[in-house]
Amino acid sequence: MPELLLAKLMKKEQLKQDIFKFSVYAPSIVNNSKPGHFVEIRISEQTEPFLRRPISIYNLNKEEGILEFIFQVKGKGTQILSKKEEGELIDIIGPLGYGTFKYDEYKNLAIIGGGIGVFPLYELAKCAKADNKNVSTYLGFRSKDFVLLENEFKNVSDEFILTTDDGSYSQKGFAINYLEKDIENGKIDSIFACGPLPMLKAVQKLALEKDIPCQISLEEKMGCGLGVCLGCAVKTAKSPKDAPEYLHVCKAGPVFYANDVEF
């Protein structure tokens, strides 16, 4: 069950000019969280911004009760959040989400992410590696300036590929091209993805064509994170065209099987 608590900000790191990593003390949330879960954060004690901000869980340190999340400053809310200092309390609800990453029945996992969508994939890769799964990670970024968490993912991956669209760092091209080659070579039995919508559409298409089980973490704007406001709807793939059916990312997701949703 989700819990509301005031979590102490233990460590604040600025990874890029507009990207921050917060480490907060939240043992009860940490102990109940799984890869793919997210939290909702109240930004201000004032009336504005009123709505909480959904942020995916990056890393769980269960021994120390530390929850880590990474966010990009995109608007007023995240700008206010970025001004928090170590020692301050942060109002958090979590863990949230019903659909989480499930990998127990697979052996050779492909984890693919793009841009800031890589954040929720780290805990998945770390846990899968600890459970003796073979982890192949494929990360794609626009250019060298946008590369994040390279060493962190390398440390929890058996095979690691990093690409940049413009070739300014590492491999030039798109991460999905390397994933496709490994699928064709029989090295992959499952796919787990999070990233920008065009990438997710391409991964979904590839998975369906190759008949590879695929789970996708979706990012949508959420007002409540609890299934009350109904603002994060995604269309189901099998619903009739004349009577479309929808699931809500915060409640049924954020992780879905690729053949269950339509972008």
BAFI-3210 file (N, C-alpha, C; in Angstrom, 3 decimals, decimal comma, padded with zeros to 6 digits):
// residues 263
n [1|2|3|4|5|6|7|8|9|10|11|12|13|14|15|16|17|18|19|20|21|22|23|24|25|26|27|28|29|30|31|32|33|34|35|36|37|38|39|40|41|42|43|44|45|46|47|48|49|50|51|52|53|54|55|56|57|58|59|60|61|62|63|64|65|66|67|68|69|70|71|72|73|74|75|76|77|78|79|80|81|82|83|84|85|86|87|88|89|90|91|92|93|94|95|96|97|98|99|100|101|102|103|104|105|106|107|108|109|110|111|112|113|114|115|116|117|118|119|120|121|122|123|124|125|126|127|128|129|130|131|132|133|134|135|136|137|138|139|140|141|142|143|144|145|146|147|148|149|150|151|152|153|154|155|156|157|158|159|160|161|162|163|164|165|166|167|168|169|170|171|172|173|174|175|176|177|178|179|180|181|182|183|184|185|186|187|188|189|190|191|192|193|194|195|196|197|198|199|200|201|202|203|204|205|206|207|208|209|210|211|212|213|214|215|216|217|218|219|220|221|222|223|224|225|226|227|228|229|230|231|232|233|234|235|236|237|238|239|240|241|242|243|244|245|246|247|248|249|250|251|252|253|254|255|256|257|258|259|260|261|262|263]
n.u [000,833|000,488|002,298|002,217|004,659|007,109|010,096|013,513|015,892|018,826|021,055|022,061|022,594|023,885|023,583|023,599|023,246|020,505|019,530|018,904|019,856|018,306|018,690|016,815|015,685|013,695|012,642|010,339|008,964|010,979|011,302|008,986|008,980|009,322|011,144|010,196|008,186|006,857|006,950|004,948|005,384|004,997|005,374|005,368|004,508|002,733|-000,233|000,233|002,622|-000,231|-000,733|000,791|003,995|004,753|007,394|009,790|011,290|014,698|016,814|017,130|018,197|018,190|019,408|020,144|017,854|017,435|016,019|016,407|015,921|015,783|015,488|014,458|014,625|011,850|009,714|007,785|007,222|009,221|011,382|011,143|011,422|014,078|015,449|015,485|017,273|019,895|018,916|016,392|012,835|010,884|007,760|006,279|004,486|004,249|005,171|004,003|001,822|000,742|001,463|004,535|007,997|008,495|010,504|011,217|010,763|012,428|015,673|017,658|017,865|016,939|017,479|016,340|016,679|016,034|017,255|015,985|014,418|015,847|016,123|014,252|015,068|017,394|017,227|015,872|017,780|019,854|018,655|017,960|020,466|021,582|019,997|021,062|020,518|021,100|022,075|021,596|022,205|020,949|021,418|020,293|021,113|020,770|023,138|026,604|026,479|024,176|024,440|024,019|024,595|026,281|028,458|027,194|025,191|026,829|028,055|026,112|025,479|025,836|026,389|026,873|025,659|026,011|024,608|024,732|022,759|024,002|026,560|028,520|029,546|030,618|028,849|027,492|024,169|021,103|019,916|018,149|018,798|021,031|019,957|018,152|019,894|021,033|018,778|018,228|020,430|019,830|020,241|018,585|015,739|013,711|012,338|012,708|011,614|011,956|011,391|011,493|008,473|008,591|010,711|009,680|007,516|008,877|010,269|008,143|006,997|009,110|009,319|006,826|006,971|009,112|008,203|008,853|008,635|007,688|008,008|006,882|007,549|005,522|005,314|003,309|001,405|000,304|-002,247|-002,911|-001,899|-003,118|-005,267|-007,597|-008,067|-008,106|-006,555|-004,443|-004,757|-004,427|-004,814|-006,173|-004,876|-006,513|-009,098|-012,371|-012,666|-014,798|-015,562|-013,515|-011,315|-009,802|-006,859|-005,391|-002,371|-001,195|-002,461|-002,992|-000,554|002,822|004,030|003,509|002,580|003,786|001,994|-000,442|-001,165|-001,912|-000,301]
n.v [-001,203|002,267|004,861|007,855|010,168|012,262|012,710|012,823|014,769|013,463|013,577|015,614|015,898|017,409|016,424|017,228|020,435|020,891|018,664|016,658|014,579|013,139|011,841|010,297|009,642|007,046|004,509|002,810|003,088|002,281|-000,446|-001,552|-001,243|-001,979|-002,674|-000,324|000,964|004,180|007,481|010,079|013,498|016,213|019,490|022,095|023,880|025,837|027,031|026,856|025,278|023,204|020,466|017,258|015,923|013,289|010,998|008,747|005,904|005,675|004,274|001,883|001,595|-000,757|-001,573|000,758|002,197|004,127|006,008|006,806|009,276|010,726|013,733|016,022|019,504|021,065|022,768|025,034|023,589|021,502|023,162|024,475|022,234|021,556|023,392|022,568|021,773|019,803|018,033|019,134|018,357|016,253|015,874|012,914|010,414|006,946|003,446|003,841|002,653|-000,231|-002,008|-003,398|-004,063|-007,360|-010,082|-012,661|-015,128|-015,070|-015,286|-014,013|-010,818|-007,865|-004,535|-001,452|001,996|005,536|008,889|010,847|008,815|006,662|006,513|004,984|002,443|001,585|000,428|-001,886|-003,196|-003,547|-005,213|-007,453|-008,335|-009,024|-011,196|-013,107|-012,966|-012,616|-009,606|-007,327|-004,120|-001,266|001,961|005,099|008,377|011,884|013,351|013,697|015,528|014,900|012,470|010,193|008,443|006,400|004,799|003,711|002,027|000,313|-001,127|-002,871|-004,504|-007,187|-006,932|-003,967|-001,255|001,932|004,642|007,555|009,936|011,685|010,755|011,858|010,722|007,552|004,874|005,615|006,317|004,502|002,984|000,857|-000,444|-001,981|-003,641|-005,075|-006,571|-008,284|-009,709|-011,090|-012,710|-014,499|-013,867|-012,731|-012,947|-011,443|-008,119|-004,900|-001,662|001,948|005,322|008,034|008,597|007,987|006,133|004,103|003,256|002,160|000,091|-001,436|-002,243|-003,758|-005,805|-007,092|-007,952|-009,742|-011,505|-011,365|-011,297|-008,274|-005,516|-002,323|000,798|003,489|007,030|009,498|012,526|013,079|013,700|012,807|010,222|008,033|006,967|008,448|010,967|010,393|011,243|010,144|008,424|005,601|004,060|000,823|-001,967|-003,896|-003,023|-002,291|-000,401|001,352|001,714|002,588|001,441|002,201|002,263|003,273|004,892|005,343|003,571|001,002|000,694|001,800|000,132|-001,794|-004,646|-004,870|-005,615|-004,916|-002,274|000,731|003,202]
n.w [000,000|-000,773|000,910|002,784|003,540|005,216|003,894|004,565|002,885|002,071|000,413|-002,272|-005,671|-008,589|-011,732|-014,383|-016,007|-015,751|-014,460|-011,673|-008,915|-006,206|-002,961|-000,599|002,742|003,257|004,423|004,679|002,249|000,512|001,229|000,261|-002,439|-005,950|-009,023|-011,405|-010,065|-008,940|-007,431|-005,924|-005,571|-003,437|-004,253|-003,152|-000,158|-000,489|-002,234|-004,927|-007,008|-007,285|-007,800|-007,236|-008,321|-010,497|-010,194|-011,304|-009,678|-009,232|-007,891|-005,252|-002,023|000,095|002,423|003,755|003,695|001,757|-000,809|-004,174|-006,623|-009,881|-011,648|-014,212|-014,649|-015,756|-015,604|-013,546|-011,186|-010,942|-010,930|-008,470|-006,826|-007,340|-005,865|-003,296|-000,304|001,228|004,121|004,324|004,436|002,371|000,929|000,247|-001,581|-001,850|-002,466|-005,843|-008,463|-010,201|-012,210|-012,584|-013,496|-014,568|-014,472|-013,844|-015,224|-017,385|-018,979|-020,558|-020,706|-022,410|-021,939|-022,726|-023,256|-023,572|-023,507|-020,813|-020,055|-019,210|-016,495|-014,722|-015,363|-014,237|-011,616|-012,294|-013,978|-012,120|-010,143|-011,696|-012,555|-010,062|-009,542|-011,103|-013,836|-017,355|-018,482|-020,985|-021,965|-023,604|-024,408|-025,565|-026,672|-027,542|-028,064|-027,051|-024,962|-023,620|-022,406|-019,753|-016,663|-017,542|-016,486|-014,270|-015,359|-016,844|-014,830|-013,963|-016,015|-018,338|-020,961|-022,753|-024,550|-025,892|-027,557|-029,682|-031,352|-033,151|-033,303|-031,693|-029,454|-028,369|-029,939|-033,142|-034,074|-033,518|-030,554|-030,781|-033,143|-032,565|-030,665|-032,257|-033,868|-031,956|-031,188|-033,544|-033,542|-031,610|-028,923|-027,085|-024,961|-023,941|-023,586|-022,136|-021,682|-021,677|-022,441|-024,868|-026,789|-029,677|-029,719|-028,078|-029,610|-031,779|-030,510|-029,569|-032,020|-033,097|-031,176|-031,425|-034,079|-033,961|-032,134|-029,386|-025,911|-024,339|-022,210|-021,349|-019,943|-019,322|-019,540|-018,331|-017,875|-014,621|-012,326|-009,784|-009,270|-008,214|-009,499|-009,445|-010,658|-013,354|-015,491|-016,916|-019,173|-021,354|-024,465|-024,960|-026,773|-027,861|-027,909|-029,290|-032,336|-032,593|-030,041|-028,047|-025,447|-022,319|-020,246|-017,138|-016,580|-014,068|-012,380|-013,590|-014,756|-014,153|-015,986|-018,837|-020,831|-024,124|-026,122|-025,151|-025,194|-027,089|-028,851]
ca.u [000,000|001,258|002,415|002,549|005,623|008,055|011,387|014,634|016,825|020,139|022,107|021,603|023,655|023,511|024,227|023,734|022,770|019,084|019,168|019,311|019,604|018,019|018,679|015,999|015,523|012,293|012,764|009,089|008,709|012,042|011,068|007,800|009,093|009,867|011,533|009,064|007,349|007,173|006,436|004,363|006,035|004,400|006,451|005,355|003,496|001,797|-001,314|000,713|001,811|-001,146|-000,632|002,054|004,730|005,159|008,813|010,142|012,343|015,950|017,610|016,680|019,219|017,355|020,176|020,174|016,541|017,559|015,384|017,010|015,199|016,437|014,486|014,903|013,866|011,096|008,712|007,808|007,254|010,537|012,316|011,051|011,995|015,534|016,006|015,539|018,633|020,093|018,364|014,974|011,897|010,138|006,465|006,271|003,578|004,768|005,362|002,791|001,823|000,431|002,283|005,980|008,766|008,509|011,526|011,610|010,707|013,350|017,097|018,493|017,067|017,372|016,958|016,604|016,141|016,491|017,125|015,686|013,678|016,713|016,171|013,606|015,599|018,585|016,857|015,565|019,031|020,581|017,994|018,062|021,849|021,733|019,268|021,803|020,034|022,035|021,520|022,152|021,617|021,101|020,995|020,438|021,024|020,881|024,541|027,469|026,049|022,990|024,734|023,877|024,610|026,987|029,184|026,248|024,590|027,890|028,354|025,049|025,157|026,801|026,728|026,423|025,777|025,559|024,617|024,301|022,171|024,916|027,881|029,487|030,106|030,377|028,352|026,562|022,936|020,021|020,123|017,291|019,454|021,901|019,053|017,616|020,946|021,177|017,597|018,425|021,488|019,318|020,826|017,594|014,439|012,732|012,705|012,167|011,925|011,391|012,025|010,573|007,419|009,011|011,522|008,809|006,754|009,786|010,531|006,910|006,893|010,142|008,975|005,699|007,440|010,027|007,519|009,643|007,903|008,195|007,333|007,180|007,157|004,996|005,346|002,193|001,100|-000,605|-002,676|-003,002|-001,091|-003,885|-006,401|-008,788|-008,306|-008,323|-005,890|-003,299|-005,333|-003,769|-005,753|-005,813|-004,645|-007,531|-010,441|-013,034|-012,412|-015,953|-015,767|-012,179|-011,196|-008,576|-006,282|-004,734|-000,966|-000,836|-003,104|-002,728|000,867|003,223|004,616|002,525|003,078|003,726|000,832|-001,676|-001,458|-001,776|000,177]
ca.v [000,000|003,519|005,540|009,277|010,489|013,345|012,049|013,749|014,803|013,148|013,970|016,276|015,950|017,986|015,590|018,117|021,766|020,877|017,331|016,484|013,308|013,288|010,635|010,616|008,554|006,626|003,049|002,075|003,069|001,467|-001,870|-002,011|-000,857|-002,903|-001,977|000,167|001,824|005,603|008,217|011,394|014,442|017,537|020,423|023,306|023,991|026,869|026,515|026,674|024,355|022,432|019,028|016,575|015,548|011,879|010,814|007,335|005,518|005,332|003,289|001,561|001,065|-001,326|-001,669|002,054|002,839|005,306|006,024|007,806|009,603|011,717|014,498|017,141|020,732|021,346|023,810|025,692|022,620|020,877|024,236|024,627|021,036|021,584|024,331|021,932|021,571|018,653|018,232|019,478|017,258|016,218|015,209|011,861|009,272|005,845|003,345|003,901|001,842|-001,652|-002,722|-003,244|-004,958|-008,758|-010,729|-013,946|-016,266|-014,870|-015,426|-013,078|-009,594|-006,652|-003,325|-000,378|003,273|006,716|010,172|010,777|007,581|005,601|006,540|003,865|001,159|001,193|-000,503|-003,144|-003,835|-003,924|-006,367|-008,604|-008,800|-009,673|-012,459|-013,961|-012,864|-012,027|-008,279|-006,539|-002,786|-000,422|003,316|006,049|009,798|012,753|013,684|013,508|016,430|014,365|011,146|010,082|007,163|005,390|003,855|003,021|000,917|-000,642|-001,959|-003,851|-005,102|-008,116|-006,320|-002,579|-000,478|003,319|005,296|008,948|010,158|012,393|010,135|012,657|009,907|006,117|004,393|006,495|005,679|004,294|001,802|-000,239|-001,182|-002,972|-004,619|-005,931|-007,518|-009,299|-010,570|-011,966|-013,671|-015,391|-013,535|-012,028|-013,610|-010,512|-006,713|-003,980|-000,377|003,223|006,404|008,875|007,849|007,372|004,957|003,049|002,728|001,319|-001,112|-002,224|-002,826|-004,790|-006,924|-007,809|-008,621|-010,836|-012,344|-011,333|-010,650|-006,915|-004,687|-000,917|001,746|004,699|008,260|010,375|013,518|012,525|014,663|012,244|009,020|007,029|006,519|009,230|012,076|009,789|012,062|009,486|007,308|005,062|003,190|-000,585|-002,386|-004,835|-002,469|-002,033|000,938|002,217|001,871|002,415|001,226|002,832|001,959|004,448|004,587|005,344|002,477|-000,272|000,700|002,381|-000,858|-002,582|-005,494|-004,095|-005,946|-004,543|-000,844|001,335|004,578]
ca.w [000,000|-000,774|002,190|002,761|004,581|005,015|003,744|004,689|001,766|002,623|-000,520|-003,490|-006,679|-009,867|-012,747|-015,535|-015,665|-015,400|-013,984|-010,286|-008,235|-004,785|-002,130|000,568|003,705|003,216|004,511|004,475|000,805|-000,092|001,480|-000,464|-003,843|-006,940|-010,248|-012,180|-009,232|-008,928|-006,274|-006,192|-004,669|-003,268|-004,541|-002,333|000,888|-000,939|-003,077|-006,293|-007,796|-006,445|-008,047|-007,021|-009,528|-010,513|-010,522|-011,229|-008,746|-009,914|-007,164|-003,903|-001,126|001,146|003,666|004,426|003,612|000,903|-002,124|-005,059|-007,849|-010,740|-012,395|-015,045|-014,447|-016,976|-015,364|-012,242|-010,106|-010,804|-010,597|-007,019|-006,220|-007,488|-004,897|-001,984|000,176|002,103|005,453|004,233|004,316|001,114|001,080|-000,773|-001,533|-002,640|-003,908|-006,650|-009,666|-010,056|-013,174|-012,433|-014,358|-014,130|-015,301|-013,259|-016,135|-018,505|-018,660|-021,324|-020,741|-023,105|-021,308|-023,679|-022,825|-024,283|-022,826|-019,386|-019,825|-018,686|-015,030|-014,025|-015,815|-013,488|-010,548|-012,975|-014,382|-010,900|-009,526|-012,595|-012,481|-008,753|-009,622|-012,047|-015,212|-018,303|-018,764|-022,091|-021,853|-024,790|-024,078|-026,659|-026,328|-028,719|-028,295|-025,885|-023,888|-022,941|-021,856|-018,299|-015,967|-018,328|-015,629|-013,400|-016,113|-017,185|-013,665|-013,712|-017,310|-018,916|-022,248|-022,688|-025,784|-025,775|-028,859|-029,797|-032,671|-034,044|-033,292|-030,939|-028,386|-028,466|-031,230|-033,829|-034,524|-032,566|-029,723|-031,215|-034,222|-031,927|-030,061|-033,320|-034,253|-030,912|-031,272|-034,698|-033,199|-030,579|-027,619|-026,267|-024,823|-023,393|-023,744|-021,139|-022,304|-021,239|-023,177|-025,653|-027,476|-030,942|-029,421|-027,570|-030,746|-032,551|-029,718|-029,604|-033,368|-033,210|-030,306|-032,011|-035,301|-033,610|-031,160|-028,161|-024,809|-024,151|-021,215|-021,601|-018,899|-019,938|-018,751|-018,645|-016,846|-013,624|-011,333|-008,430|-009,130|-007,488|-010,292|-009,129|-011,589|-014,683|-016,495|-017,566|-019,905|-022,539|-025,174|-025,025|-028,149|-028,326|-027,779|-030,573|-032,869|-032,382|-028,596|-027,468|-024,014|-021,818|-018,947|-016,578|-016,373|-012,654|-011,655|-014,264|-015,100|-015,438|-016,891|-019,578|-021,900|-025,355|-026,954|-024,459|-025,328|-028,412|-028,708]
c.u [000,871|001,239|002,777|003,536|006,452|009,449|012,510|015,569|018,245|021,278|021,492|022,781|023,105|024,283|024,506|023,195|021,327|018,613|019,771|019,002|019,442|018,061|017,943|015,862|014,044|012,225|011,482|008,726|009,729|011,730|009,883|007,869|009,727|010,289|010,310|008,119|007,763|006,620|005,792|004,883|005,275|005,513|006,522|004,269|002,440|000,727|-000,864|002,200|001,001|-000,912|000,766|002,703|005,112|006,617|009,156|011,266|013,569|016,679|017,056|017,850|018,494|018,102|020,128|018,840|016,521|016,882|016,019|016,121|015,929|015,358|015,152|014,014|013,185|010,096|008,829|007,958|008,620|011,616|012,330|011,699|013,517|016,217|016,062|017,000|018,699|019,630|016,892|014,123|011,107|008,904|006,282|005,149|004,179|004,821|004,026|002,960|001,518|001,313|003,750|006,691|008,806|009,441|011,879|011,700|011,663|014,798|017,954|017,714|017,739|016,694|017,340|015,918|016,724|016,289|016,875|014,828|014,540|016,608|015,491|014,156|016,789|018,260|016,513|016,847|019,798|019,983|018,121|019,468|022,098|021,031|019,838|021,172|021,154|021,434|022,295|021,437|021,962|020,548|021,262|020,233|021,216|022,335|025,317|026,993|024,892|023,235|024,702|024,038|025,319|027,662|028,250|025,615|025,628|028,118|027,298|024,625|026,252|027,287|026,125|026,706|025,244|025,681|024,256|023,818|023,167|026,328|028,931|030,113|029,694|029,856|027,366|025,327|021,929|020,205|019,324|017,927|020,369|021,077|018,532|018,640|021,081|019,974|017,770|019,492|021,088|019,818|019,817|016,305|013,363|013,261|011,987|012,585|011,275|012,131|011,006|009,630|007,860|009,857|010,655|007,965|007,618|010,087|009,308|006,768|007,885|009,774|007,833|006,115|008,289|009,436|008,353|008,795|008,528|007,340|007,830|006,683|006,758|005,070|004,215|002,046|000,043|-000,971|-002,624|-002,091|-001,827|-005,101|-007,685|-009,096|-008,532|-007,639|-004,812|-003,744|-004,488|-004,713|-005,266|-005,749|-005,792|-008,950|-011,044|-012,799|-013,570|-016,261|-014,439|-012,202|-009,838|-008,165|-005,604|-003,330|-000,632|-001,351|-002,818|-001,243|001,704|003,810|003,494|003,247|002,828|002,500|-000,491|-002,089|-001,222|-001,377|-000,546]
c.v [001,257|004,172|006,997|009,560|011,708|012,726|013,084|013,634|014,646|013,621|014,535|016,381|016,563|017,246|016,358|019,474|021,758|019,530|017,083|015,073|013,571|011,911|010,975|009,385|008,209|005,102|002,286|002,006|002,174|-000,022|-002,419|-001,742|-001,958|-002,102|-001,594|001,040|003,296|006,219|009,512|012,355|015,760|018,569|021,560|023,235|025,030|026,243|026,260|026,326|023,423|020,926|018,492|016,236|014,073|011,760|009,338|007,104|005,083|004,188|003,124|000,963|000,536|-001,457|-000,368|002,789|004,076|005,081|007,134|008,026|010,723|012,436|015,621|018,349|021,101|022,482|024,334|024,702|022,010|021,923|024,458|023,441|021,059|022,508|023,753|021,682|020,359|018,977|018,604|018,225|017,380|015,345|014,216|010,857|008,160|004,555|003,317|003,087|000,396|-002,484|-002,407|-004,224|-006,368|-009,548|-012,144|-015,083|-016,145|-014,980|-014,349|-011,793|-008,512|-005,468|-002,147|000,911|004,422|007,976|010,012|009,556|006,454|005,483|005,345|002,495|000,684|000,181|-001,867|-003,884|-004,351|-005,185|-007,621|-009,193|-009,544|-011,021|-013,384|-014,033|-012,301|-010,718|-007,598|-005,193|-001,954|000,962|004,249|007,483|010,627|013,046|013,460|014,337|015,861|013,008|011,173|008,638|006,044|004,350|003,066|001,826|-000,119|-001,631|-003,016|-004,551|-006,083|-007,604|-004,927|-001,873|000,921|003,977|006,773|009,169|010,756|011,813|010,905|011,888|008,456|005,748|005,388|005,713|005,548|002,971|000,607|-001,058|-002,274|-004,048|-005,595|-006,971|-008,638|-010,226|-011,575|-013,017|-014,591|-015,110|-012,970|-012,842|-012,705|-009,088|-005,882|-002,575|000,801|004,324|007,224|008,036|007,255|006,116|003,803|002,432|001,779|000,017|-002,025|-002,949|-003,972|-006,020|-007,762|-008,568|-009,848|-011,803|-012,506|-010,677|-009,294|-006,173|-003,249|-000,063|003,059|005,884|009,171|011,414|012,949|013,596|014,109|011,044|007,865|006,532|007,275|010,264|011,619|010,567|011,376|008,266|006,906|004,036|001,755|-001,032|-003,212|-004,293|-002,197|-000,596|001,893|002,425|001,653|002,282|001,755|002,253|003,218|004,094|004,471|004,114|001,120|-000,415|001,099|001,394|-001,693|-003,552|-004,779|-004,385|-005,583|-003,101|-000,356|002,800|005,495]
c.w [000,000|000,600|001,967|003,889|004,207|005,037|003,762|003,489|002,313|001,729|-001,787|-004,451|-007,962|-010,953|-014,033|-015,106|-015,176|-014,864|-012,601|-009,804|-006,746|-004,117|-000,846|001,463|003,803|003,297|004,244|002,991|000,110|000,051|000,709|-001,968|-004,693|-008,169|-011,083|-011,378|-009,354|-007,649|-006,757|-005,131|-004,633|-003,344|-003,533|-001,277|000,527|-001,833|-004,510|-006,285|-006,899|-006,586|-007,716|-008,358|-009,453|-010,951|-010,317|-010,224|-009,536|-009,217|-005,758|-003,124|000,111|002,469|004,459|004,382|002,745|-000,442|-002,949|-006,278|-008,575|-011,525|-013,174|-014,769|-015,765|-016,816|-013,956|-011,097|-009,887|-010,514|-009,077|-006,315|-006,257|-006,483|-003,477|-001,599|001,104|003,521|005,450|004,091|003,019|001,299|-000,076|-000,505|-002,386|-001,825|-004,633|-007,930|-009,341|-010,983|-012,978|-013,360|-013,754|-015,055|-014,852|-014,271|-017,320|-018,033|-019,303|-021,598|-021,581|-022,447|-022,193|-023,232|-023,618|-023,467|-021,344|-019,048|-019,282|-017,167|-014,365|-014,402|-014,991|-012,390|-011,126|-013,335|-013,172|-010,272|-010,387|-012,568|-011,171|-008,717|-010,693|-013,434|-016,084|-018,805|-019,893|-022,100|-023,076|-024,448|-025,251|-026,189|-027,596|-029,077|-027,004|-024,694|-023,066|-022,284|-020,330|-017,852|-016,727|-017,429|-014,733|-014,117|-016,523|-016,051|-013,379|-015,002|-017,730|-020,263|-022,267|-024,003|-025,528|-027,138|-028,722|-031,224|-033,651|-034,064|-032,517|-029,779|-028,594|-029,862|-031,842|-034,270|-033,411|-031,835|-030,221|-032,343|-033,664|-031,234|-031,108|-033,759|-033,230|-030,858|-032,404|-034,437|-032,051|-029,179|-026,631|-026,173|-024,224|-023,523|-022,687|-021,549|-021,591|-021,978|-023,931|-026,494|-028,818|-030,727|-028,950|-028,679|-031,570|-031,817|-029,723|-030,947|-033,539|-032,393|-030,886|-033,264|-034,989|-032,588|-029,887|-027,058|-024,484|-023,138|-021,358|-020,441|-019,559|-018,978|-019,225|-017,534|-015,910|-012,608|-009,924|-008,216|-008,477|-008,262|-010,050|-010,211|-013,024|-015,800|-017,291|-018,360|-021,104|-023,160|-025,194|-026,483|-028,708|-028,229|-029,157|-031,028|-032,594|-030,897|-027,879|-025,949|-023,550|-020,469|-018,432|-016,125|-014,891|-011,927|-012,291|-014,606|-013,913|-016,428|-017,507|-020,513|-023,223|-026,199|-026,300|-024,692|-026,762|-028,214|-029,694]
res [m|p|e|l|l|l|a|k|l|m|k|k|e|q|l|k|q|d|i|f|k|f|s|v|y|a|p|s|i|v|n|n|s|k|p|g|h|f|v|e|i|r|i|s|e|q|t|e|p|f|l|r|r|p|i|s|i|y|n|l|n|k|e|e|g|i|l|e|f|i|f|q|v|k|g|k|g|t|q|i|l|s|k|k|e|e|g|e|l|i|d|i|i|g|p|l|g|y|g|t|f|k|y|d|e|y|k|n|l|a|i|i|g|g|g|i|g|v|f|p|l|y|e|l|a|k|c|a|k|a|d|n|k|n|v|s|t|y|l|g|f|r|s|k|d|f|v|l|l|e|n|e|f|k|n|v|s|d|e|f|i|l|t|t|d|d|g|s|y|s|q|k|g|f|a|i|n|y|l|e|k|d|i|e|n|g|k|i|d|s|i|f|a|c|g|p|l|p|m|l|k|a|v|q|k|l|a|l|e|k|d|i|p|c|q|i|s|l|e|e|k|m|g|c|g|l|g|v|c|l|g|c|a|v|k|t|a|k|s|p|k|d|a|p|e|y|l|h|v|c|k|a|g|p|v|f|y|a|n|d|v|e|f]
***
